[in-house]
Amino acid sequence: MNDLPPHRLVILDLDGTCRRCTVDGQPCPNDVGEQELIPEAVDQIAALLQAGYKIGFATNQAGPAYGFSTRHRVWGAIEEFKVMLALALRKRDIKWFEGVITVMVSWDKAGYMRKPQPGMLEVLMTQYGFEPEDALMIGDSLKADRGAAFNAGCDFLLAEDWHSGDYRMIQEPPELTR
């Protein structure tokens, strides 16, 4: 494992980064009971929390906007994720609420709060007093997650590299318009 990043705030995507959907052909959980934690993500979250990092989550959840689910059902799945993660960390004697600050959710098909726009990341940074150079976005989508990081002025790390403990940032901007 490489040294931990110099950032103080780590913003994590949920789907494909911290959890995976257990329903075949479905990209993300639309209800409780449709997810599992990614074990490598739990390992990395534990290491970050033990080192004193603050962690926020930023996730696009457009299922309700497209009629795949309801906000209530998707929020239930997010709450289930939080409980699953808290229990996994508790087994390691880590109190997740001491370092995890919040979960930001974009429910819409488009807009300033939906990645790759920077809205969710900017809210997390502003609300908790961090500057872009203090923040690192980790996600599995080069378009949405990397785009949001670039548009917010943050560094970006691909989830598959993070899962293996490789903290080499992707510095070049994505092929997107701001």
C-alpha positions as CSV (number, residue, x, y, z in Angstrom):
1,M,0.0,0.0,0.0
2,N,1.3,3.4,-0.9
3,D,1.3,6.3,1.6
4,L,-2.1,7.8,2.4
5,P,-3.0,10.9,0.4
6,P,-2.1,14.4,1.8
7,H,-5.8,15.4,1.7
8,R,-7.9,15.9,4.8
9,L,-11.3,15.2,3.2
10,V,-12.0,12.1,1.1
11,I,-15.3,12.1,-0.9
12,L,-16.4,8.7,-2.0
13,D,-18.9,7.6,-4.6
14,L,-21.2,4.8,-3.4
15,D,-22.0,2.5,-6.4
16,G,-19.0,0.6,-7.7
17,T,-16.7,2.3,-5.2
18,C,-18.1,1.3,-1.7
19,R,-21.0,-1.0,-2.5
20,R,-22.2,-3.2,-5.3
21,C,-25.7,-4.2,-6.4
22,T,-26.7,-7.8,-5.9
23,V,-29.4,-7.7,-8.5
24,D,-28.3,-9.0,-11.9
25,G,-28.3,-6.4,-14.6
26,Q,-29.1,-3.5,-12.2
27,P,-26.3,-0.9,-11.8
28,C,-27.3,0.3,-8.3
29,P,-29.5,-0.8,-5.5
30,N,-33.1,0.6,-5.7
31,D,-34.2,-0.9,-2.4
32,V,-33.0,-2.5,0.8
33,G,-31.5,-5.9,0.4
34,E,-30.0,-5.2,-3.0
35,Q,-26.4,-4.5,-2.0
36,E,-23.2,-5.7,-0.5
37,L,-20.2,-3.8,0.8
38,I,-17.0,-4.0,-1.3
39,P,-14.6,-5.6,1.2
40,E,-11.6,-3.6,-0.1
41,A,-13.5,-0.4,0.3
42,V,-14.2,-1.2,4.0
43,D,-10.5,-1.9,4.4
44,Q,-9.6,1.5,2.9
45,I,-12.3,3.4,4.8
46,A,-11.0,1.9,8.0
47,A,-7.5,3.0,7.3
48,L,-8.6,6.5,6.4
49,L,-10.7,6.9,9.6
50,Q,-7.9,5.5,11.8
51,A,-5.6,8.1,10.3
52,G,-8.0,10.9,11.1
53,Y,-9.4,11.7,7.7
54,K,-12.9,13.0,7.3
55,I,-15.1,11.1,4.8
56,G,-18.1,12.3,2.8
57,F,-20.1,10.5,0.2
58,A,-21.5,11.9,-3.0
59,T,-23.8,9.7,-5.1
60,N,-26.0,10.1,-8.2
61,Q,-29.3,8.2,-7.6
62,A,-31.6,9.0,-10.6
63,G,-33.7,5.8,-10.2
64,P,-36.7,7.8,-8.9
65,A,-36.5,10.3,-11.7
66,Y,-36.6,7.5,-14.3
67,G,-39.3,5.6,-12.5
68,F,-37.1,2.6,-11.4
69,S,-37.8,3.2,-7.7
70,T,-38.9,5.9,-5.2
71,R,-36.8,8.3,-3.2
72,H,-38.1,6.5,-0.1
73,R,-36.9,3.1,-1.3
74,V,-33.5,4.4,-2.5
75,W,-33.0,6.4,0.7
76,G,-33.7,3.1,2.6
77,A,-30.9,1.4,0.7
78,I,-28.6,4.3,1.5
79,E,-29.5,4.0,5.2
80,E,-28.9,0.3,5.0
81,F,-25.5,0.9,3.5
82,K,-24.6,3.3,6.4
83,V,-25.7,0.6,8.9
84,M,-23.7,-2.1,7.1
85,L,-20.6,0.1,7.0
86,A,-20.9,1.1,10.6
87,L,-21.2,-2.6,11.7
88,A,-18.3,-3.6,9.5
89,L,-16.2,-0.8,11.1
90,R,-17.4,-1.6,14.6
91,K,-15.9,-5.1,14.2
92,R,-12.5,-3.3,13.9
93,D,-13.3,-1.0,16.9
94,I,-13.8,2.0,14.7
95,K,-16.6,4.4,15.4
96,W,-17.6,5.5,11.9
97,F,-19.6,8.6,13.0
98,E,-16.4,10.2,14.3
99,G,-15.0,10.6,10.8
100,V,-17.9,10.2,8.4
101,I,-19.6,13.6,7.9
102,T,-22.5,13.1,5.5
103,V,-24.0,11.5,2.4
104,M,-25.0,13.8,-0.4
105,V,-27.5,12.5,-2.9
106,S,-28.5,13.8,-6.3
107,W,-31.9,12.6,-7.3
108,D,-32.2,14.3,-10.6
109,K,-31.4,13.3,-14.2
110,A,-29.3,16.5,-14.6
111,G,-28.4,19.7,-12.8
112,Y,-25.7,21.4,-10.8
113,M,-25.9,18.9,-7.9
114,R,-25.5,15.8,-10.2
115,K,-22.0,14.6,-11.0
116,P,-20.1,15.5,-13.2
117,Q,-21.2,18.9,-12.0
118,P,-19.3,20.0,-8.8
119,G,-22.3,20.9,-6.6
120,M,-22.3,18.0,-4.2
121,L,-18.5,18.2,-3.7
122,E,-18.7,22.0,-3.2
123,V,-21.4,21.6,-0.6
124,L,-19.3,19.1,1.3
125,M,-16.2,21.2,1.2
126,T,-18.0,24.4,2.2
127,Q,-20.2,22.9,4.9
128,Y,-17.2,21.4,6.7
129,G,-14.6,24.1,5.9
130,F,-12.3,22.4,3.4
131,E,-10.7,23.9,0.3
132,P,-10.4,22.0,-3.0
133,E,-6.8,21.2,-2.4
134,D,-7.8,19.5,0.9
135,A,-10.2,17.1,-0.9
136,L,-9.9,13.9,-2.8
137,M,-12.7,12.4,-4.8
138,I,-12.7,8.6,-5.3
139,G,-15.0,6.9,-7.7
140,D,-15.5,4.3,-10.4
141,S,-16.8,6.6,-13.2
142,L,-14.3,8.6,-15.2
143,K,-17.1,10.7,-16.6
144,A,-19.2,11.4,-13.5
145,D,-16.8,11.1,-10.6
146,R,-13.6,12.4,-12.2
147,G,-15.6,15.1,-13.9
148,A,-17.0,16.3,-10.6
149,A,-13.6,16.3,-9.0
150,F,-12.1,18.3,-11.9
151,N,-15.0,20.7,-11.9
152,A,-14.7,21.3,-8.2
153,G,-10.9,21.6,-8.3
154,C,-10.2,18.4,-6.4
155,D,-7.8,15.5,-7.0
156,F,-9.3,12.3,-8.3
157,L,-8.5,8.6,-7.7
158,L,-10.0,5.7,-9.5
159,A,-11.8,3.2,-7.2
160,E,-10.1,0.1,-8.5
161,D,-6.7,1.7,-7.6
162,W,-8.0,2.8,-4.2
163,H,-9.3,-0.7,-3.5
164,S,-5.7,-2.0,-3.9
165,G,-4.2,0.8,-1.7
166,D,-2.7,2.7,-4.7
167,Y,-3.0,6.4,-4.0
168,R,-1.6,7.7,-7.3
169,M,-3.9,10.6,-8.3
170,I,-5.2,11.1,-11.9
171,Q,-4.1,14.6,-12.6
172,E,-5.2,15.3,-16.2
173,P,-8.6,16.7,-16.7
174,P,-11.4,14.5,-18.2
175,E,-12.6,15.1,-21.7
176,L,-15.6,17.1,-20.5
177,T,-16.8,20.6,-20.7
178,R,-17.3,22.5,-17.5
